Amino acid sequence: MATVKITLVKSPIDRPHRQKNTLVALGLTKMHRTVEHVATPQILGMVKKVSHLVNVVNN
C-alpha cells in the first residue's frame, strides 16, 4: 500500500481543539516531527483538515 510522510511545520498553538486533536491522532505532538502512515481515506481526510499546519510527502 502507498504511504504518506507527514511533518508538523506550524505550531498548533491558538488553533481550535478539533485541529489539535487531529494532530494528536496523527501522532504529531512536537514541531518538525515526521510520522509515516498508510494512505487510507481516513488518514487523508485528517491530513486535509490540518493541511495548513503540515507538509505531506507521498511515497
PQR file of N, CA, C, O and H, with PARSE charges and radii, in Angstrom:
ATOM      1  N   MET A   1       0.830  -1.188   0.000 -0.4000 1.5000
ATOM      2  CA  MET A   1       0.000   0.000   0.000 -0.0000 2.0000
ATOM      3  C   MET A   1       0.869   1.244   0.000  0.5500 1.7000
ATOM      4  O   MET A   1       2.013   1.216   0.452 -0.5500 1.4000
ATOM      5  N   ALA A   2       0.321   2.324  -0.506 -0.4000 1.5000
ATOM      6  CA  ALA A   2       1.019   3.607  -0.526 -0.0000 2.0000
ATOM      7  C   ALA A   2       1.069   4.188   0.879  0.5500 1.7000
ATOM      8  O   ALA A   2       0.172   3.974   1.694 -0.5500 1.4000
ATOM      9  H   ALA A   2      -0.608   2.346  -0.874  0.4000 1.0000
ATOM     10  N   THR A   3       2.128   4.920   1.138 -0.4000 1.5000
ATOM     11  CA  THR A   3       2.273   5.568   2.438 -0.0000 2.0000
ATOM     12  C   THR A   3       2.460   7.064   2.234  0.5500 1.7000
ATOM     13  O   THR A   3       2.810   7.519   1.145 -0.5500 1.4000
ATOM     14  H   THR A   3       2.857   5.094   0.476  0.4000 1.0000
ATOM     15  N   VAL A   4       2.223   7.813   3.295 -0.4000 1.5000
ATOM     16  CA  VAL A   4       2.463   9.252   3.294 -0.0000 2.0000
ATOM     17  C   VAL A   4       3.314   9.603   4.498  0.5500 1.7000
ATOM     18  O   VAL A   4       3.122   9.062   5.587 -0.5500 1.4000
ATOM     19  H   VAL A   4       1.939   7.443   4.180  0.4000 1.0000
ATOM     20  N   LYS A   5       4.258  10.515   4.295 -0.4000 1.5000
ATOM     21  CA  LYS A   5       5.056  11.048   5.391 -0.0000 2.0000
ATOM     22  C   LYS A   5       4.497  12.425   5.708  0.5500 1.7000
ATOM     23  O   LYS A   5       4.366  13.273   4.826 -0.5500 1.4000
ATOM     24  H   LYS A   5       4.414  10.954   3.411  0.4000 1.0000
ATOM     25  N   ILE A   6       4.171  12.638   6.974 -0.4000 1.5000
ATOM     26  CA  ILE A   6       3.539  13.881   7.413 -0.0000 2.0000
ATOM     27  C   ILE A   6       4.462  14.545   8.430  0.5500 1.7000
ATOM     28  O   ILE A   6       4.867  13.919   9.409 -0.5500 1.4000
ATOM     29  H   ILE A   6       4.278  11.950   7.691  0.4000 1.0000
ATOM     30  N   THR A   7       4.790  15.809   8.196 -0.4000 1.5000
ATOM     31  CA  THR A   7       5.673  16.563   9.085 -0.0000 2.0000
ATOM     32  C   THR A   7       4.936  17.794   9.589  0.5500 1.7000
ATOM     33  O   THR A   7       4.350  18.540   8.805 -0.5500 1.4000
ATOM     34  H   THR A   7       4.460  16.317   7.401  0.4000 1.0000
ATOM     35  N   LEU A   8       4.968  18.005  10.903 -0.4000 1.5000
ATOM     36  CA  LEU A   8       4.349  19.187  11.512 -0.0000 2.0000
ATOM     37  C   LEU A   8       5.291  20.373  11.339  0.5500 1.7000
ATOM     38  O   LEU A   8       6.403  20.358  11.866 -0.5500 1.4000
ATOM     39  H   LEU A   8       5.444  17.400  11.540  0.4000 1.0000
ATOM     40  N   VAL A   9       4.860  21.405  10.605 -0.4000 1.5000
ATOM     41  CA  VAL A   9       5.721  22.554  10.322 -0.0000 2.0000
ATOM     42  C   VAL A   9       5.218  23.855  10.945  0.5500 1.7000
ATOM     43  O   VAL A   9       5.977  24.820  11.030 -0.5500 1.4000
ATOM     44  H   VAL A   9       3.957  21.418  10.176  0.4000 1.0000
ATOM     45  N   LYS A  10       3.974  23.904  11.377 -0.4000 1.5000
ATOM     46  CA  LYS A  10       3.440  25.091  12.044 -0.0000 2.0000
ATOM     47  C   LYS A  10       2.884  24.683  13.396  0.5500 1.7000
ATOM     48  O   LYS A  10       2.395  23.567  13.571 -0.5500 1.4000
ATOM     49  H   LYS A  10       3.358  23.120  11.307  0.4000 1.0000
ATOM     50  N   SER A  11       2.965  25.587  14.332 -0.4000 1.5000
ATOM     51  CA  SER A  11       2.549  25.301  15.693 -0.0000 2.0000
ATOM     52  C   SER A  11       1.027  25.228  15.816  0.5500 1.7000
ATOM     53  O   SER A  11       0.308  26.025  15.213 -0.5500 1.4000
ATOM     54  H   SER A  11       3.363  26.493  14.190  0.4000 1.0000
ATOM     55  N   PRO A  12       0.541  24.260  16.606 -0.5600 1.5000
ATOM     56  CA  PRO A  12      -0.897  24.176  16.856  0.2800 2.0000
ATOM     57  C   PRO A  12      -1.385  25.117  17.957  0.5500 1.7000
ATOM     58  O   PRO A  12      -2.559  25.082  18.325 -0.5500 1.4000
ATOM     59  N   ILE A  13      -0.500  25.953  18.481 -0.4000 1.5000
ATOM     60  CA  ILE A  13      -0.900  26.916  19.499 -0.0000 2.0000
ATOM     61  C   ILE A  13      -1.912  27.888  18.892  0.5500 1.7000
ATOM     62  O   ILE A  13      -1.747  28.340  17.759 -0.5500 1.4000
ATOM     63  H   ILE A  13       0.454  25.982  18.182  0.4000 1.0000
ATOM     64  N   ASP A  14      -2.947  28.202  19.646 -0.4000 1.5000
ATOM     65  CA  ASP A  14      -4.012  29.129  19.234 -0.0000 2.0000
ATOM     66  C   ASP A  14      -4.809  28.591  18.040  0.5500 1.7000
ATOM     67  O   ASP A  14      -5.297  29.362  17.213 -0.5500 1.4000
ATOM     68  H   ASP A  14      -3.081  27.835  20.566  0.4000 1.0000
ATOM     69  N   ARG A  15      -4.935  27.276  17.960 -0.4000 1.5000
ATOM     70  CA  ARG A  15      -5.769  26.626  16.949 -0.0000 2.0000
ATOM     71  C   ARG A  15      -6.949  25.980  17.662  0.5500 1.7000
ATOM     72  O   ARG A  15      -6.871  25.726  18.864 -0.5500 1.4000
ATOM     73  H   ARG A  15      -4.540  26.650  18.631  0.4000 1.0000
ATOM     74  N   PRO A  16      -8.040  25.707  16.949 -0.5600 1.5000
ATOM     75  CA  PRO A  16      -9.190  25.049  17.579  0.2800 2.0000
ATOM     76  C   PRO A  16      -8.823  23.659  18.117  0.5500 1.7000
ATOM     77  O   PRO A  16      -7.909  23.005  17.615 -0.5500 1.4000
ATOM     78  N   HIS A  17      -9.545  23.233  19.133 -0.4000 1.5000
ATOM     79  CA  HIS A  17      -9.280  21.944  19.759 -0.0000 2.0000
ATOM     80  C   HIS A  17      -9.422  20.792  18.773  0.5500 1.7000
ATOM     81  O   HIS A  17      -8.704  19.798  18.882 -0.5500 1.4000
ATOM     82  H   HIS A  17     -10.287  23.765  19.541  0.4000 1.0000
ATOM     83  N   ARG A  18     -10.324  20.907  17.823 -0.4000 1.5000
ATOM     84  CA  ARG A  18     -10.510  19.830  16.843 -0.0000 2.0000
ATOM     85  C   ARG A  18      -9.241  19.626  16.020  0.5500 1.7000
ATOM     86  O   ARG A  18      -8.871  18.492  15.720 -0.5500 1.4000
ATOM     87  H   ARG A  18     -10.907  21.715  17.734  0.4000 1.0000
ATOM     88  N   GLN A  19      -8.579  20.717  15.657 -0.4000 1.5000
ATOM     89  CA  GLN A  19      -7.334  20.603  14.891 -0.0000 2.0000
ATOM     90  C   GLN A  19      -6.219  20.032  15.753  0.5500 1.7000
ATOM     91  O   GLN A  19      -5.427  19.218  15.280 -0.5500 1.4000
ATOM     92  H   GLN A  19      -8.880  21.639  15.901  0.4000 1.0000
ATOM     93  N   LYS A  20      -6.149  20.449  17.013 -0.4000 1.5000
ATOM     94  CA  LYS A  20      -5.143  19.906  17.927 -0.0000 2.0000
ATOM     95  C   LYS A  20      -5.351  18.413  18.123  0.5500 1.7000
ATOM     96  O   LYS A  20      -4.391  17.643  18.113 -0.5500 1.4000
ATOM     97  H   LYS A  20      -6.793  21.110  17.398  0.4000 1.0000
ATOM     98  N   ASN A  21      -6.609  17.999  18.303 -0.4000 1.5000
ATOM     99  CA  ASN A  21      -6.908  16.582  18.490 -0.0000 2.0000
ATOM    100  C   ASN A  21      -6.597  15.774  17.236  0.5500 1.7000
ATOM    101  O   ASN A  21      -6.172  14.623  17.335 -0.5500 1.4000
ATOM    102  H   ASN A  21      -7.389  18.625  18.312  0.4000 1.0000
ATOM    103  N   THR A  22      -6.799  16.352  16.074 -0.4000 1.5000
ATOM    104  CA  THR A  22      -6.470  15.672  14.828 -0.0000 2.0000
ATOM    105  C   THR A  22      -4.974  15.450  14.721  0.5500 1.7000
ATOM    106  O   THR A  22      -4.535  14.382  14.293 -0.5500 1.4000
ATOM    107  H   THR A  22      -7.144  17.287  15.993  0.4000 1.0000
ATOM    108  N   LEU A  23      -4.184  16.444  15.102 -0.4000 1.5000
ATOM    109  CA  LEU A  23      -2.731  16.291  15.071 -0.0000 2.0000
ATOM    110  C   LEU A  23      -2.272  15.199  16.032  0.5500 1.7000
ATOM    111  O   LEU A  23      -1.386  14.412  15.699 -0.5500 1.4000
ATOM    112  H   LEU A  23      -4.540  17.311  15.449  0.4000 1.0000
ATOM    113  N   VAL A  24      -2.861  15.148  17.209 -0.4000 1.5000
ATOM    114  CA  VAL A  24      -2.501  14.101  18.176 -0.0000 2.0000
ATOM    115  C   VAL A  24      -2.886  12.730  17.634  0.5500 1.7000
ATOM    116  O   VAL A  24      -2.140  11.765  17.800 -0.5500 1.4000
ATOM    117  H   VAL A  24      -3.581  15.788  17.480  0.4000 1.0000
ATOM    118  N   ALA A  25      -4.043  12.637  16.990 -0.4000 1.5000
ATOM    119  CA  ALA A  25      -4.480  11.371  16.408 -0.0000 2.0000
ATOM    120  C   ALA A  25      -3.538  10.917  15.296  0.5500 1.7000
ATOM    121  O   ALA A  25      -3.360   9.717  15.084 -0.5500 1.4000
ATOM    122  H   ALA A  25      -4.649  13.421  16.855  0.4000 1.0000
ATOM    123  N   LEU A  26      -2.940  11.862  14.593 -0.4000 1.5000
ATOM    124  CA  LEU A  26      -1.963  11.518  13.561 -0.0000 2.0000
ATOM    125  C   LEU A  26      -0.601  11.177  14.156  0.5500 1.7000
ATOM    126  O   LEU A  26       0.262  10.644  13.458 -0.5500 1.4000
ATOM    127  H   LEU A  26      -3.084  12.836  14.765  0.4000 1.0000
ATOM    128  N   GLY A  27      -0.401  11.476  15.430 -0.4000 1.5000
ATOM    129  CA  GLY A  27       0.869  11.183  16.082 -0.0000 2.0000
ATOM    130  C   GLY A  27       1.848  12.336  16.040  0.5500 1.7000
ATOM    131  O   GLY A  27       3.040  12.148  16.283 -0.5500 1.4000
ATOM    132  H   GLY A  27      -1.102  11.908  15.997  0.4000 1.0000
ATOM    133  N   LEU A  28       1.362  13.522  15.737 -0.4000 1.5000
ATOM    134  CA  LEU A  28       2.217  14.705  15.649 -0.0000 2.0000
ATOM    135  C   LEU A  28       2.070  15.529  16.917  0.5500 1.7000
ATOM    136  O   LEU A  28       1.088  16.253  17.081 -0.5500 1.4000
ATOM    137  H   LEU A  28       0.394  13.675  15.540  0.4000 1.0000
ATOM    138  N   THR A  29       3.036  15.423  17.807 -0.4000 1.5000
ATOM    139  CA  THR A  29       2.948  16.112  19.087 -0.0000 2.0000
ATOM    140  C   THR A  29       3.975  17.222  19.230  0.5500 1.7000
ATOM    141  O   THR A  29       3.807  18.103  20.073 -0.5500 1.4000
ATOM    142  H   THR A  29       3.834  14.836  17.674  0.4000 1.0000
ATOM    143  N   LYS A  30       5.040  17.205  18.426 -0.4000 1.5000
ATOM    144  CA  LYS A  30       6.086  18.225  18.522 -0.0000 2.0000
ATOM    145  C   LYS A  30       6.438  18.726  17.128  0.5500 1.7000
ATOM    146  O   LYS A  30       6.252  18.029  16.130 -0.5500 1.4000
ATOM    147  H   LYS A  30       5.177  16.489  17.741  0.4000 1.0000
ATOM    148  N   MET A  31       6.944  19.938  17.085 -0.4000 1.5000
ATOM    149  CA  MET A  31       7.312  20.559  15.823 -0.0000 2.0000
ATOM    150  C   MET A  31       8.406  19.772  15.114  0.5500 1.7000
ATOM    151  O   MET A  31       9.300  19.214  15.750 -0.5500 1.4000
ATOM    152  H   MET A  31       7.095  20.504  17.895  0.4000 1.0000
ATOM    153  N   HIS A  32       8.321  19.738  13.792 -0.4000 1.5000
ATOM    154  CA  HIS A  32       9.303  19.123  12.904 -0.0000 2.0000
ATOM    155  C   HIS A  32       9.449  17.613  13.121  0.5500 1.7000
ATOM    156  O   HIS A  32      10.462  17.027  12.738 -0.5500 1.4000
ATOM    157  H   HIS A  32       7.595  20.192  13.276  0.4000 1.0000
ATOM    158  N   ARG A  33       8.464  17.000  13.718 -0.4000 1.5000
ATOM    159  CA  ARG A  33       8.429  15.544  13.817 -0.0000 2.0000
ATOM    160  C   ARG A  33       7.755  14.995  12.575  0.5500 1.7000
ATOM    161  O   ARG A  33       6.829  15.607  12.042 -0.5500 1.4000
ATOM    162  H   ARG A  33       7.641  17.476  14.028  0.4000 1.0000
ATOM    163  N   THR A  34       8.215  13.852  12.118 -0.4000 1.5000
ATOM    164  CA  THR A  34       7.657  13.216  10.933 -0.0000 2.0000
ATOM    165  C   THR A  34       7.100  11.856  11.311  0.5500 1.7000
ATOM    166  O   THR A  34       7.740  11.087  12.028 -0.5500 1.4000
ATOM    167  H   THR A  34       8.967  13.355  12.551  0.4000 1.0000
ATOM    168  N   VAL A  35       5.912  11.567  10.825 -0.4000 1.5000
ATOM    169  CA  VAL A  35       5.306  10.251  11.008 -0.0000 2.0000
ATOM    170  C   VAL A  35       4.945   9.700   9.638  0.5500 1.7000
ATOM    171  O   VAL A  35       4.747  10.447   8.680 -0.5500 1.4000
ATOM    172  H   VAL A  35       5.392  12.192  10.242  0.4000 1.0000
ATOM    173  N   GLU A  36       4.864   8.385   9.567 -0.4000 1.5000
ATOM    174  CA  GLU A  36       4.514   7.734   8.316 -0.0000 2.0000
ATOM    175  C   GLU A  36       3.269   6.891   8.541  0.5500 1.7000
ATOM    176  O   GLU A  36       3.203   6.097   9.479 -0.5500 1.4000
ATOM    177  H   GLU A  36       5.025   7.778  10.345  0.4000 1.0000
ATOM    178  N   HIS A  37       2.283   7.072   7.669 -0.4000 1.5000
ATOM    179  CA  HIS A  37       1.025   6.342   7.765 -0.0000 2.0000
ATOM    180  C   HIS A  37       0.679   5.744   6.412  0.5500 1.7000
ATOM    181  O   HIS A  37       1.114   6.235   5.370 -0.5500 1.4000
ATOM    182  H   HIS A  37       2.336   7.717   6.906  0.4000 1.0000
ATOM    183  N   VAL A  38      -0.102   4.688   6.442 -0.4000 1.5000
ATOM    184  CA  VAL A  38      -0.668   4.144   5.210 -0.0000 2.0000
ATOM    185  C   VAL A  38      -1.728   5.117   4.715  0.5500 1.7000
ATOM    186  O   VAL A  38      -2.505   5.653   5.506 -0.5500 1.4000
ATOM    187  H   VAL A  38      -0.456   4.290   7.288  0.4000 1.0000
ATOM    188  N   ALA A  39      -1.759   5.342   3.412 -0.4000 1.5000
ATOM    189  CA  ALA A  39      -2.645   6.356   2.825 -0.0000 2.0000
ATOM    190  C   ALA A  39      -4.070   5.831   2.696  0.5500 1.7000
ATOM    191  O   ALA A  39      -4.530   5.529   1.595 -0.5500 1.4000
ATOM    192  H   ALA A  39      -1.128   4.907   2.769  0.4000 1.0000
ATOM    193  N   THR A  40      -4.768   5.724   3.829 -0.4000 1.5000
ATOM    194  CA  THR A  40      -6.169   5.322   3.826 -0.0000 2.0000
ATOM    195  C   THR A  40      -7.040   6.568   3.698  0.5500 1.7000
ATOM    196  O   THR A  40      -6.560   7.672   3.956 -0.5500 1.4000
ATOM    197  H   THR A  40      -4.394   5.969   4.724  0.4000 1.0000
ATOM    198  N   PRO A  41      -8.297   6.425   3.312 -0.5600 1.5000
ATOM    199  CA  PRO A  41      -9.173   7.595   3.228  0.2800 2.0000
ATOM    200  C   PRO A  41      -9.310   8.339   4.557  0.5500 1.7000
ATOM    201  O   PRO A  41      -9.458   9.561   4.566 -0.5500 1.4000
ATOM    202  N   GLN A  42      -9.263   7.620   5.669 -0.4000 1.5000
ATOM    203  CA  GLN A  42      -9.381   8.264   6.979 -0.0000 2.0000
ATOM    204  C   GLN A  42      -8.168   9.158   7.260  0.5500 1.7000
ATOM    205  O   GLN A  42      -8.321  10.293   7.711 -0.5500 1.4000
ATOM    206  H   GLN A  42      -9.143   6.627   5.662  0.4000 1.0000
ATOM    207  N   ILE A  43      -6.982   8.648   6.996 -0.4000 1.5000
ATOM    208  CA  ILE A  43      -5.758   9.421   7.222 -0.0000 2.0000
ATOM    209  C   ILE A  43      -5.716  10.625   6.291  0.5500 1.7000
ATOM    210  O   ILE A  43      -5.387  11.730   6.724 -0.5500 1.4000
ATOM    211  H   ILE A  43      -6.858   7.725   6.630  0.4000 1.0000
ATOM    212  N   LEU A  44      -6.042  10.427   5.034 -0.4000 1.5000
ATOM    213  CA  LEU A  44      -6.020  11.536   4.069 -0.0000 2.0000
ATOM    214  C   LEU A  44      -7.039  12.604   4.431  0.5500 1.7000
ATOM    215  O   LEU A  44      -6.793  13.787   4.199 -0.5500 1.4000
ATOM    216  H   LEU A  44      -6.310   9.530   4.682  0.4000 1.0000
ATOM    217  N   GLY A  45      -8.175  12.215   4.993 -0.4000 1.5000
ATOM    218  CA  GLY A  45      -9.168  13.180   5.453 -0.0000 2.0000
ATOM    219  C   GLY A  45      -8.660  14.004   6.615  0.5500 1.7000
ATOM    220  O   GLY A  45      -8.893  15.211   6.675 -0.5500 1.4000
ATOM    221  H   GLY A  45      -8.375  11.253   5.182  0.4000 1.0000
ATOM    222  N   MET A  46      -7.957  13.352   7.551 -0.4000 1.5000
ATOM    223  CA  MET A  46      -7.386  14.087   8.682 -0.0000 2.0000
ATOM    224  C   MET A  46      -6.307  15.046   8.195  0.5500 1.7000
ATOM    225  O   MET A  46      -6.224  16.181   8.666 -0.5500 1.4000
ATOM    226  H   MET A  46      -7.768  12.372   7.502  0.4000 1.0000
ATOM    227  N   VAL A  47      -5.484  14.596   7.258 -0.4000 1.5000
ATOM    228  CA  VAL A  47      -4.424  15.456   6.722 -0.0000 2.0000
ATOM    229  C   VAL A  47      -5.027  16.667   6.020  0.5500 1.7000
ATOM    230  O   VAL A  47      -4.484  17.768   6.118 -0.5500 1.4000
ATOM    231  H   VAL A  47      -5.551  13.674   6.876  0.4000 1.0000
ATOM    232  N   LYS A  48      -6.127  16.484   5.324 -0.4000 1.5000
ATOM    233  CA  LYS A  48      -6.779  17.593   4.626 -0.0000 2.0000
ATOM    234  C   LYS A  48      -7.267  18.655   5.612  0.5500 1.7000
ATOM    235  O   LYS A  48      -7.205  19.850   5.320 -0.5500 1.4000
ATOM    236  H   LYS A  48      -6.568  15.590   5.245  0.4000 1.0000
ATOM    237  N   LYS A  49      -7.750  18.226   6.774 -0.4000 1.5000
ATOM    238  CA  LYS A  49      -8.263  19.167   7.770 -0.0000 2.0000
ATOM    239  C   LYS A  49      -7.172  20.019   8.404  0.5500 1.7000
ATOM    240  O   LYS A  49      -7.439  21.136   8.847 -0.5500 1.4000
ATOM    241  H   LYS A  49      -7.801  17.256   7.012  0.4000 1.0000
ATOM    242  N   VAL A  50      -5.938  19.501   8.453 -0.4000 1.5000
ATOM    243  CA  VAL A  50      -4.837  20.254   9.060 -0.0000 2.0000
ATOM    244  C   VAL A  50      -3.736  20.534   8.033  0.5500 1.7000
ATOM    245  O   VAL A  50      -2.571  20.688   8.402 -0.5500 1.4000
ATOM    246  H   VAL A  50      -5.722  18.593   8.093  0.4000 1.0000
ATOM    247  N   SER A  51      -4.095  20.599   6.758 -0.4000 1.5000
ATOM    248  CA  SER A  51      -3.111  20.764   5.697 -0.0000 2.0000
ATOM    249  C   SER A  51      -2.324  22.067   5.818  0.5500 1.7000
ATOM    250  O   SER A  51      -1.201  22.153   5.321 -0.5500 1.4000
ATOM    251  H   SER A  51      -5.041  20.474   6.459  0.4000 1.0000
ATOM    252  N   HIS A  52      -2.886  23.069   6.462 -0.4000 1.5000
ATOM    253  CA  HIS A  52      -2.195  24.354   6.637 -0.0000 2.0000
ATOM    254  C   HIS A  52      -1.126  24.286   7.722  0.5500 1.7000
ATOM    255  O   HIS A  52      -0.352  25.229   7.885 -0.5500 1.4000
ATOM    256  H   HIS A  52      -3.798  22.999   6.866  0.4000 1.0000
ATOM    257  N   LEU A  53      -1.074  23.179   8.465 -0.4000 1.5000
ATOM    258  CA  LEU A  53      -0.087  23.023   9.543 -0.0000 2.0000
ATOM    259  C   LEU A  53       0.987  21.986   9.231  0.5500 1.7000
ATOM    260  O   LEU A  53       1.985  21.902   9.948 -0.5500 1.4000
ATOM    261  H   LEU A  53      -1.703  22.413   8.332  0.4000 1.0000
ATOM    262  N   VAL A  54       0.805  21.204   8.186 -0.4000 1.5000
ATOM    263  CA  VAL A  54       1.700  20.085   7.923 -0.0000 2.0000
ATOM    264  C   VAL A  54       2.213  20.106   6.483  0.5500 1.7000
ATOM    265  O   VAL A  54       1.622  20.734   5.605 -0.5500 1.4000
ATOM    266  H   VAL A  54      -0.005  21.272   7.604  0.4000 1.0000
ATOM    267  N   ASN A  55       3.329  19.402   6.262 -0.4000 1.5000
ATOM    268  CA  ASN A  55       3.825  19.088   4.927 -0.0000 2.0000
ATOM    269  C   ASN A  55       3.623  17.608   4.708  0.5500 1.7000
ATOM    270  O   ASN A  55       3.847  16.806   5.614 -0.5500 1.4000
ATOM    271  H   ASN A  55       3.809  18.891   6.975  0.4000 1.0000
ATOM    272  N   VAL A  56       3.194  17.234   3.495 -0.4000 1.5000
ATOM    273  CA  VAL A  56       2.903  15.836   3.188 -0.0000 2.0000
ATOM    274  C   VAL A  56       3.730  15.420   1.987  0.5500 1.7000
ATOM    275  O   VAL A  56       3.801  16.132   0.985 -0.5500 1.4000
ATOM    276  H   VAL A  56       3.012  17.885   2.759  0.4000 1.0000
ATOM    277  N   VAL A  57       4.367  14.234   2.103 -0.4000 1.5000
ATOM    278  CA  VAL A  57       5.130  13.659   1.001 -0.0000 2.0000
ATOM    279  C   VAL A  57       4.554  12.287   0.736  0.5500 1.7000
ATOM    280  O   VAL A  57       4.496  11.452   1.639 -0.5500 1.4000
ATOM    281  H   VAL A  57       4.310  13.655   2.917  0.4000 1.0000
ATOM    282  N   ASN A  58       4.123  12.039  -0.505 -0.4000 1.5000
ATOM    283  CA  ASN A  58       3.603  10.725  -0.886 -0.0000 2.0000
ATOM    284  C   ASN A  58       4.752   9.789  -1.218  0.5500 1.7000
ATOM    285  O   ASN A  58       5.724  10.183  -1.863 -0.5500 1.4000
ATOM    286  H   ASN A  58       4.171  12.716  -1.239  0.4000 1.0000
ATOM    287  N   ASN A  59       4.630   8.549  -0.771 -0.4000 1.5000
ATOM    288  CA  ASN A  59       5.643   7.533  -1.095 -0.0000 2.0000
ATOM    289  C   ASN A  59       5.045   6.466  -1.961  0.5500 1.7000
ATOM    290  O   ASN A  59       5.735   5.521  -2.342 -0.5500 1.4000
ATOM    291  H   ASN A  59       3.841   8.229  -0.248  0.4000 1.0000
TER
END
